[in-house]
């Protein structure tokens, strides 16, 4: 591994657990532990897992005018929420491309923790200002239908944080921030913990019966949940409308970055649209594969994999306008020269019970 790669405060704990470590977004992160990605994926769907997602950024925007600054820069409408809540939003370029998709933790009236993707933290700081406090804290994502019951062994308050709520709590005397957010399609919370307490809290979560999981399962889980990944469903040349995320836009706001271009695209109609594709067998799909509709090349997959829960290949794909794919419509995906049948399906591919 390159010495330039960053490591989270939990790196030694991952090594001790036998994690396979890989580069991701400039960080050395666990891909999977001994049981493997499929087992970790199923553990999240059926019980509870914990991810170290400390590689994600935290940009602190605070002080007088912070609300107005974020409101006039990011796409979503903060007026829909309030302090103590989290909101999913986008940072756009002038051409309406999604420079990053972001979760905002609104902690106090003029106090925000803006959570960008790992590789985009500097870009978000350049656009928003604020202070990059990523290096001072660790983020643990505890996800799954059993997550809250197991977290209750640490703290009833931590376990009771509702979806998209943000609360400042103490755990054994240490101030932490807990948000009802995640990236798996399951219930759960994310804990922001000072680095000096990260190993201890991580160990307590494991002792409560929560399974450690790596980025491999995190990716298959978010794909089953139909959630976008920057660099795949979002990024240069991809707008919220093309990705089916128009709901992330506060259309009535007078200003946000990229607004003029996005309004023009809404009027004219996007040149492509994101759809879900489900195979009929265990053949996994991958990104970058051609999609044929009625034998005509009509788009490309943006993400693909094997679904551990459905036990078939699944993919997200952009289909070019004016193709109007309908639910159940048959298509073909070019997998290394083999045409694999699939059908257009609703998203998410998997819904929690």
C-alpha positions as CSV (number, residue, x, y, z in Angstrom):
1,X,0.0,0.0,0.0
2,X,1.2,3.5,-0.8
3,X,2.4,5.6,2.2
4,X,0.2,8.4,0.9
5,X,-3.0,6.6,1.8
6,X,-4.9,7.9,4.8
7,X,-5.9,5.6,7.6
8,X,-8.8,5.9,10.0
9,X,-8.5,5.7,13.7
10,X,-9.8,2.1,13.5
11,X,-7.1,0.8,11.1
12,X,-5.5,-1.4,13.8
13,X,-8.8,-2.8,14.8
14,X,-9.5,-3.8,11.2
15,X,-6.2,-5.5,10.9
16,X,-6.8,-7.4,14.1
17,X,-10.1,-8.6,12.7
18,X,-8.4,-9.9,9.6
19,X,-9.9,-7.4,7.2
20,X,-8.9,-7.3,3.6
21,X,-7.7,-3.6,3.2
22,X,-8.0,-1.8,-0.1
23,X,-7.6,1.8,-1.4
24,X,-10.8,3.8,-1.6
25,X,-11.0,7.6,-2.2
26,X,-7.5,8.0,-1.0
27,X,-8.0,5.9,2.2
28,X,-7.0,2.4,3.2
29,X,-10.3,0.8,4.1
30,X,-11.7,-2.7,4.9
31,X,-13.3,-4.3,1.8
32,X,-14.5,-7.4,3.8
33,X,-13.7,-9.4,6.8
34,X,-13.3,-13.2,7.2
35,X,-16.8,-14.2,6.4
36,X,-16.9,-12.3,3.1
37,X,-19.1,-9.7,1.4
38,X,-22.2,-11.9,0.8
39,X,-22.3,-13.0,4.5
40,X,-21.8,-9.4,5.7
41,X,-24.5,-8.2,3.2
42,X,-27.0,-10.8,4.6
43,X,-26.1,-9.9,8.2
44,X,-27.2,-6.3,7.5
45,X,-30.5,-7.4,5.9
46,X,-31.3,-9.9,8.6
47,X,-29.6,-8.5,11.8
48,X,-27.1,-5.7,12.2
49,X,-23.6,-4.7,10.9
50,X,-21.2,-1.8,11.6
51,X,-19.2,0.0,9.0
52,X,-16.2,2.3,9.5
53,X,-17.1,5.2,7.2
54,X,-14.6,7.6,8.7
55,X,-13.3,8.3,5.2
56,X,-16.4,10.3,4.5
57,X,-15.8,14.0,5.0
58,X,-17.1,16.4,7.7
59,X,-17.0,20.0,6.7
60,X,-18.2,22.3,9.6
61,X,-20.1,25.4,8.4
62,X,-21.0,27.6,11.3
63,X,-21.6,31.2,12.4
64,X,-23.8,34.1,11.3
65,X,-25.2,33.6,7.8
66,X,-24.4,29.9,7.6
67,X,-28.0,28.9,6.9
68,X,-28.4,31.5,4.1
69,X,-25.0,30.4,2.6
70,X,-26.0,26.7,2.4
71,X,-29.5,27.5,1.3
72,X,-28.3,29.5,-1.7
73,X,-25.6,27.0,-2.7
74,X,-27.0,23.5,-2.3
75,X,-30.0,22.1,-4.2
76,X,-32.4,21.0,-1.4
77,X,-34.5,23.3,0.6
78,X,-33.3,23.6,4.2
79,X,-36.6,25.4,5.1
80,X,-38.3,21.9,4.9
81,X,-36.3,20.8,7.9
82,X,-35.0,22.4,11.1
83,X,-32.1,22.2,13.6
84,X,-31.8,18.6,14.9
85,X,-32.6,17.1,11.4
86,X,-30.5,15.8,8.5
87,X,-31.1,16.4,4.8
88,X,-29.9,14.8,1.6
89,X,-28.8,17.4,-1.0
90,X,-26.6,18.0,-4.0
91,X,-23.8,20.4,-4.9
92,X,-24.0,21.2,-8.6
93,X,-21.7,22.7,-11.2
94,X,-22.9,25.5,-13.4
95,X,-23.9,22.9,-16.0
96,X,-26.1,21.2,-13.3
97,X,-23.7,18.2,-13.0
98,X,-23.7,16.7,-9.6
99,X,-20.3,17.6,-8.1
100,X,-21.2,15.7,-5.0
101,X,-24.2,14.3,-3.1
102,X,-24.2,15.3,0.5
103,X,-25.9,14.7,3.8
104,X,-26.2,17.9,5.9
105,X,-26.4,17.4,9.7
106,X,-28.1,20.5,11.0
107,X,-26.9,20.5,14.6
108,X,-27.9,24.0,15.8
109,X,-29.5,27.2,14.3
110,X,-26.2,28.3,12.7
111,X,-24.2,25.1,13.1
112,X,-24.0,22.5,10.3
113,X,-21.9,19.4,9.6
114,X,-21.8,18.9,5.9
115,X,-20.9,15.3,5.0
116,X,-19.4,14.9,1.5
117,X,-18.0,11.8,-0.2
118,X,-14.4,11.0,0.7
119,X,-12.7,12.1,-2.6
120,X,-14.8,15.3,-2.8
121,X,-14.1,16.9,0.6
122,X,-11.7,19.5,-0.8
123,X,-14.2,20.4,-3.6
124,X,-16.9,20.9,-1.1
125,X,-14.7,23.1,1.1
126,X,-13.8,25.2,-1.9
127,X,-17.5,25.7,-2.7
128,X,-18.9,26.2,0.8
129,X,-15.9,27.3,2.9
130,X,-16.1,26.0,6.5
131,X,-13.6,23.9,8.4
132,X,-12.6,20.4,7.4
133,X,-12.8,18.5,10.7
134,X,-12.6,15.0,9.1
135,X,-9.3,14.1,10.8
136,X,-10.7,14.7,14.3
137,X,-13.5,12.2,14.4
138,X,-14.6,8.7,13.4
139,X,-17.9,7.7,11.9
140,X,-19.5,4.3,12.7
141,X,-22.6,3.3,10.7
142,X,-24.7,0.7,12.5
143,X,-27.3,-0.6,10.1
144,X,-29.9,-3.4,10.0
145,X,-33.2,-4.4,11.5
146,X,-31.5,-5.4,14.7
147,X,-29.3,-2.3,15.0
148,X,-31.3,-0.4,17.5
149,X,-31.9,-3.4,19.8
150,X,-28.2,-4.1,19.9
151,X,-27.2,-0.4,20.3
152,X,-29.5,-0.2,23.4
153,X,-26.7,-2.2,25.2
154,X,-24.6,0.9,24.8
155,X,-27.2,3.5,25.3
156,X,-31.0,3.8,25.1
157,X,-30.6,7.4,23.9
158,X,-28.3,6.3,21.0
159,X,-30.7,3.6,20.0
160,X,-33.7,5.9,20.0
161,X,-32.4,8.5,17.5
162,X,-35.1,8.5,14.8
163,X,-34.6,8.4,11.1
164,X,-33.0,11.7,9.9
165,X,-32.8,13.1,13.4
166,X,-29.5,14.5,14.6
167,X,-28.8,14.5,18.3
168,X,-25.8,15.5,20.5
169,X,-25.4,12.9,23.2
170,X,-22.9,11.6,25.6
171,X,-21.6,8.0,25.7
172,X,-19.8,7.1,28.9
173,X,-19.1,10.8,29.4
174,X,-17.8,11.4,25.9
175,X,-19.7,13.9,23.7
176,X,-20.9,12.2,20.4
177,X,-23.2,13.1,17.6
178,X,-25.8,10.5,16.4
179,X,-27.8,10.8,13.2
180,X,-30.5,8.5,11.9
181,X,-28.9,8.2,8.5
182,X,-27.3,5.4,6.5
183,X,-26.6,4.0,3.0
184,X,-28.0,0.5,3.0
185,X,-31.8,0.8,2.7
186,X,-32.0,-0.5,6.3
187,X,-32.8,1.2,9.5
188,X,-29.9,2.4,11.7
189,X,-27.8,5.3,12.9
190,X,-24.4,6.8,12.3
191,X,-22.2,7.8,15.2
192,X,-19.6,10.6,15.1
193,X,-17.1,9.8,17.8
194,X,-13.8,11.5,18.8
195,X,-10.9,9.6,17.4
196,X,-9.5,8.9,20.9
197,X,-12.6,7.0,21.8
198,X,-13.2,5.3,18.4
199,X,-11.6,1.9,19.1
200,X,-13.4,1.6,22.5
201,X,-16.8,2.4,21.0
202,X,-16.2,0.1,18.0
203,X,-15.3,-2.7,20.4
204,X,-18.5,-2.1,22.4
205,X,-20.6,-2.3,19.3
206,X,-19.0,-5.6,18.3
207,X,-19.4,-6.9,21.9
208,X,-23.2,-6.1,21.5
209,X,-23.3,-8.7,18.7
210,X,-23.0,-6.4,15.7
211,X,-21.1,-7.9,12.7
212,X,-18.3,-5.8,11.2
213,X,-18.8,-5.2,7.5
214,X,-16.6,-3.7,4.8
215,X,-17.0,-1.5,1.7
216,X,-17.9,-4.6,-0.5
217,X,-21.1,-5.1,1.4
218,X,-21.8,-1.4,1.6
219,X,-21.8,-1.3,-2.2
220,X,-24.0,-4.3,-2.8
221,X,-26.4,-3.0,-0.1
222,X,-26.7,0.4,-1.6
223,X,-27.2,-1.0,-5.1
224,X,-30.0,-3.3,-3.9
225,X,-31.5,-0.2,-2.3
226,X,-31.3,1.7,-5.6
227,X,-29.1,4.3,-4.0
228,X,-26.7,6.3,-6.2
229,X,-22.9,6.3,-5.9
230,X,-20.9,9.3,-7.0
231,X,-18.7,8.4,-9.9
232,X,-21.4,6.0,-11.2
233,X,-25.0,7.4,-11.0
234,X,-23.8,10.9,-10.2
235,X,-20.8,13.0,-11.4
236,X,-19.6,15.0,-14.4
237,X,-22.3,15.3,-17.0
238,X,-25.0,13.7,-14.8
239,X,-27.7,15.9,-13.4
240,X,-30.2,15.2,-10.6
241,X,-33.0,14.9,-13.2
242,X,-31.1,12.2,-15.2
243,X,-30.5,10.3,-12.0
244,X,-34.2,10.4,-11.1
245,X,-33.5,12.7,-8.1
246,X,-35.6,15.7,-8.9
247,X,-37.0,15.5,-5.4
248,X,-33.6,16.6,-4.1
249,X,-34.1,20.0,-5.7
250,X,-35.8,23.0,-4.0
251,X,-37.3,24.3,-7.3
252,X,-39.0,27.3,-5.6
253,X,-35.7,28.6,-4.1
254,X,-34.5,31.7,-5.9
255,X,-30.9,30.5,-6.0
256,X,-28.6,27.5,-5.8
257,X,-25.5,26.6,-7.9
258,X,-26.5,25.2,-11.3
259,X,-30.1,26.3,-11.0
260,X,-30.4,28.0,-14.5
261,X,-29.0,24.9,-16.3
262,X,-31.2,22.6,-14.3
263,X,-34.4,24.6,-15.0
264,X,-33.5,24.5,-18.7
265,X,-33.1,20.7,-18.6
266,X,-36.4,20.3,-16.8
267,X,-38.1,22.3,-19.5
268,X,-36.5,20.4,-22.4
269,X,-36.5,17.0,-20.7
270,X,-33.3,15.1,-19.7
271,X,-31.3,13.4,-22.5
272,X,-31.2,10.1,-20.5
273,X,-32.8,8.5,-17.5
274,X,-31.7,6.1,-14.8
275,X,-33.5,2.7,-14.6
276,X,-33.2,-0.5,-12.7
277,X,-32.4,-3.8,-14.5
278,X,-32.8,-7.3,-13.1
279,X,-31.4,-10.4,-14.6
280,X,-32.9,-13.9,-14.7
281,X,-29.9,-15.8,-13.3
282,X,-26.9,-15.5,-11.1
283,X,-24.8,-13.8,-13.7
284,X,-23.5,-10.5,-12.1
285,X,-23.6,-7.3,-14.1
286,X,-20.9,-4.6,-14.1
287,X,-20.8,-0.9,-14.8
288,X,-20.0,0.3,-18.4
289,X,-21.9,-2.5,-20.2
290,X,-24.0,-1.7,-23.2
291,X,-27.8,-2.0,-22.8
292,X,-29.8,-3.0,-25.9
293,X,-33.5,-2.3,-26.2
294,X,-35.2,-4.2,-29.1
295,X,-31.7,-5.0,-30.3
296,X,-30.6,-1.4,-30.5
297,X,-27.8,0.0,-28.3
298,X,-29.8,2.4,-26.1
299,X,-27.7,3.0,-23.0
300,X,-25.0,1.8,-20.5
301,X,-25.0,0.4,-17.0
302,X,-23.7,2.7,-14.3
303,X,-23.4,0.1,-11.6
304,X,-23.9,-3.7,-11.5
305,X,-23.4,-6.7,-9.3
306,X,-24.9,-9.9,-7.9
307,X,-27.8,-9.3,-5.5
308,X,-27.3,-11.6,-2.5
309,X,-31.0,-11.3,-1.5
310,X,-32.6,-11.7,-4.9
311,X,-29.8,-14.1,-6.1
312,X,-29.7,-12.6,-9.6
313,X,-27.7,-10.0,-11.3
314,X,-28.9,-6.4,-11.0
315,X,-27.8,-3.1,-12.5
316,X,-28.6,0.6,-12.7
317,X,-28.4,2.0,-16.2
318,X,-28.8,5.2,-18.1
319,X,-31.1,4.8,-21.1
320,X,-30.9,7.5,-23.8
321,X,-33.9,9.6,-24.7
322,X,-36.3,9.0,-26.4
323,X,-36.2,5.4,-25.3
324,X,-39.2,4.9,-22.9
325,X,-38.5,1.7,-21.0
326,X,-41.6,0.4,-19.1
327,X,-41.6,-1.9,-16.1
328,X,-41.2,-5.5,-17.2
329,X,-39.8,-4.6,-20.6
330,X,-37.1,-7.0,-21.8
331,X,-33.6,-5.7,-22.6
332,X,-30.2,-7.2,-23.1
333,X,-27.0,-6.4,-21.4
334,X,-23.7,-7.0,-23.2
335,X,-21.5,-8.9,-20.7
336,X,-18.1,-9.3,-22.4
337,X,-19.8,-10.0,-25.8
338,X,-22.5,-12.2,-24.3
339,X,-26.1,-10.8,-24.5
340,X,-27.6,-11.5,-21.1
341,X,-31.4,-11.0,-20.9
342,X,-32.8,-8.6,-18.2
343,X,-35.9,-6.7,-17.5
344,X,-36.7,-3.2,-16.4
345,X,-37.8,-3.2,-12.8
346,X,-38.9,-0.8,-10.1
347,X,-36.5,0.6,-7.6
348,X,-35.4,-0.2,-5.0
349,X,-34.6,-3.7,-6.0
350,X,-35.0,-4.8,-2.4
351,X,-37.2,-3.2,0.2
352,X,-36.8,-3.8,3.9
353,X,-39.7,-5.6,5.6
